[in-house]
Amino acid sequence: MVDNDGNRNRASNLFIDRRQLISSAAAMGLSLGARDAFAAETPKKGGILRLGMEGGSASDSLDPRTYADSIPICYGWQFWNGLVEIGEDGDPHGELAESWEAKPGAKEWVFNIRKDIPFTSGKTLDADDVIWSLNLHRGQTKSGAKDLMAGISDIKKLAKNQILITLASGDAGLPSIFADYHILIVPNNYTDFSKPDGTGAFELVSFQPGVQIISKRKKGTYWKPGRGNFDGVELRYIPDVSARVQALLSNQIDAANRLDPKTVKLVMRAPTVNVVRTKGTGNRFAWVAHCDTDPYKSNDMRLALKYGIDRQKIIDNVFEGFATLGNDTTVAPSQKYYAKDLPQRAYDPDKAKFHFKKAGMANANLDLQVSEGAFSNATNCAVLNQESMKNAGLTLNVKRVSGDGYWSNVWLKVPYCAVYWGGRPSADNQLAQTFLSNANWNDTNWHSPEFDKLLFQARAELDEAKRGELYAECQKLIWETGGMVCFAIGDYLDGYSKKVKGTAPHPHYDMCDQRIAEKGWFA
């Protein structure tokens, strides 16, 4: 999460407004038509990759248990690897886990760990390292992956490079959990995250949270063929989207995340830039209401909020069409087990007015706290929602707050506020982290024993069709009574210099699943 205002001065030399961007684009002789992603080529070694990114703050840490936004995820994958990686097909593939097998019932899983993989310190990866790393996210921990790991009852070493994971109940989708960006593999007994010791392609040179992270490629051959090609990476915090775009157009950086939908069509025309768009799988943009706090205790109140927002107008005017309609859960249409038969909730001020009246809130005033530190254009989205609410007879007061400390001072604390959720490796992960009654990041304080029961049933169900039906029921419950107003699922919009190769859309995260430093190379 980023503090746009606090970091603006650091990026002031890069800042331009939209008119300046248009002028710069014209001066570069832009041609019509978006550029296609480059075809695969043989990777080459060398060069320093310069990244300009939004999605971090001065409070960022190297400890993976604390990661909550794009910049930490990006540098985490530079230093460490996980057990599992999500492929471009959306399925889990072995990373440090060479293979795995579930015993009947999917309560016991055997994972085979790759051999002869070195850490930065020279230590060789083994089962003890994996067990220690997984246990960092279990029990008494503040890890963002704690909820994902809650179903594990035991982890045992079977051999030097083999472990047995026992679950409290069956989970046919267990491997996807280990693709979570928090669950990085570190050496046994490792606790000093200020000195990254990982199996990744790079090692740390300097770390200035909120400013810049510099890394360099390790000596020797990286264990993943064709990856780890750059000599080093300079990752700069550039929270202002106009500044990122101008830095990209003027060759001050080689890649930028989260391009502005309002100007991306101009960027697509630039002869020096390649834009990679991943449709309908990006960040989930939403307002969240605390279901245990008045007036949001009333489901009629929550339904009124859902009917009172003109989602299409926000997508057309704020996202310029580079988004998909949200339907009040965090499961995206691109994800497996998405409840495609669930009706898309549309703007209906009359229904909103009906539910406001039924909740005893007709002609009421509500406060919605937003911040550009929550997501870019959060204020613009809120202002459009404010207008649409007028037709439903409600006054929505948009309270813009500083991005500094938004995720620690506002989110999870304020009863109605802005949030975005990034993609998770699977629909189960997405639902569990956001909606399970005991989830640490249950940001609507929605507690449904029926939902909890259905989710655990879905995990244990090995029949794919039945499993899909159970996940659909989970989403229906959220849609009917949850406290999330998810109005848009943004497209991932990445910008690259055309000399950067190895770029491609990814169903999990932007910037090649935040692994561009590992996957890319220079022409």
URPEFEN-V820398 format. One record per helix or strand. SS is the DSSP state (~ for helix, > for strand). FROM is the first residue (numbers start at 1). TO is the last residue. If there is no record, write none. Layout:
BEGIN
ss | from | to
SS | FROM | TO
SS | FROM | TO
END
This chain:
BEGIN
ss | from | to
~ | 4 | 7
~ | 9 | 14
~ | 18 | 27
> | 48 | 53
~ | 64 | 66
~ | 70 | 79
> | 84 | 86
> | 92 | 94
> | 97 | 102
> | 108 | 113
> | 118 | 118
> | 124 | 124
~ | 127 | 135
~ | 146 | 149
> | 152 | 159
> | 162 | 167
~ | 174 | 177
> | 202 | 208
> | 212 | 217
> | 232 | 237
~ | 241 | 249
> | 255 | 256
~ | 264 | 268
> | 273 | 278
> | 284 | 289
~ | 299 | 307
~ | 311 | 317
> | 323 | 325
~ | 349 | 358
> | 365 | 370
~ | 378 | 390
> | 395 | 400
~ | 406 | 409
> | 416 | 421
~ | 427 | 435
~ | 449 | 460
~ | 464 | 481
> | 484 | 490
> | 492 | 497
> | 500 | 501
~ | 510 | 514
~ | 516 | 519
> | 521 | 522
END
